[in-house]
Amino acid sequence: MVTQIGIVAGEILNYLDTHKEGRLSELPSAIGKERDLILMSLGWLAREGHIRLRKEDGDYLVSLRVREQ
């Protein structure tokens, strides 16, 4: 399961790299994975500091976190 979560996390990062941001409600269909797996992968990415989440209009917007270099 951890391997699947990591693979989906990579797919989410690729999606956000292309689209800049996405709504949590749209990610399962956009990526083609079940919602629970998306949520676990987002938790992983959030814990690692790779994404930003903000609530807007009753949904969450997910975007890549810009890191200072």
N, C-alpha and C positions, 0 to 999 in steps of 0.2 A: 504493500500500500504506500509506503514512503516513497518508493520509486515512482509510482503513478503521480503522487502529489508533486514531486519534483519536476516530472515531465510536463504536467499541466501548468505549473508555475512558469516554466520556460515558454510555454505557448501563450500564457497571459502576457509575459514580458514582450514577446514578439508582437502580439496584438497591440499593446500600448505603444510600442516603438513606432508602429505604422499609423495608428489612429490618434495618438497623443493622449486620449482619455476614453473611458467607456463607462457606461452605467452598469452597476452590478446586476440589475434585472435583465440586461441584454447579453451579458458575457456567456451564460450557458449556451445559448443558441449561436452566438457569434463564433465561439470556439468549438462547439459541438461536444461538450462534456456535461455531465450531470451537475446540478447546482451544488450538491454537497461536496463534490470534488473541487469545484471552483472555490467554494468557501474555505476549504482546508488549504488550498494553494495560496489564496489571498492572505490567509493568516500567516503562512510561512513567509511570504514576500513582505508583509507588513512588519513582522518580527525582525526580519533581516534588514529592514530600512530601505527596501527597493521601491516601495510604492507609497502614495499618499491617498487617503480616503477622506472624502468630505460629504456630508449629508446635504442634499439639495432636492427640493420638491418631493420629499418622501422616498427618495432613492439615494444610493451612494454613488458618487462619481469616483472613479479610480484613475489615477494617473501615475506616471513614473516620477519618482522623486529625483529632483535635480541635485546632484552632489557637487559641492565645491571642489575644485581641483587645486 
